[in-house]
Amino acid sequence: MPQLNPTPWFAILVFSWLIFLAVIPPKVMAHTFPNEPTLQSAEQPKTDSWTWPWQ
């Protein structure tokens, strides 16, 4: 039965993975975000405690 012969299917598997590893990573690594993140200041904002009128 030719379906049980792993030789052509293993070669197809290996070549398809080589193509995926050669084509997809450069495309993913070349992706840039439209909005670059900005650095936030190290200062903590001053927060006031709430004044509850009913206490």
N, C-alpha and C positions, 0 to 999 in steps of 0.2 A: 504494500500500500504506500503510495508516494506521500500521503499526508504525514506518515510517521518518520519520514526522512528529515532530520533537523537541519541539514546542511544549508539548503537555500533559505530557509526561514531565519536561521541564525544570522546569515550574512545580511539579509534584509533588515533585521533588527539592528545589527551593528551599524550598518550604513545610515539607517534613518536616525539613530542616535548621534552619529557623527555630524550629520547635517544639522540636526537640532542644536547641537553644542557649538557649531560653527556659525550659525546664522542668527539664532535668537539672542544670545548674550550681548553681542554688540548693539543690537537694536534696543534692548532694554537699558543698557548702560548709557546710551546716547539720549535717553529721555530726559527732558528738562521740565521742571515745574513752571507753570506760568507765573506764579507768585512765590518768589524766593522768600524764605523766612527771614525776619529781621531780628536782630539781637535785642533783648529786652534789658532795661537798665537794672543794675544791681540794687537800687534803692527800693525799699519796701514802701508801698503807699501808706499814708497815714490813715488809719481807720478810727472813727469816733464810735464810742459805744452808743447804743440806742437809749433814748430817754422815753420810758414808757409813762404816759400820763396817768394811768390808773394805779400805779404803785406808790 
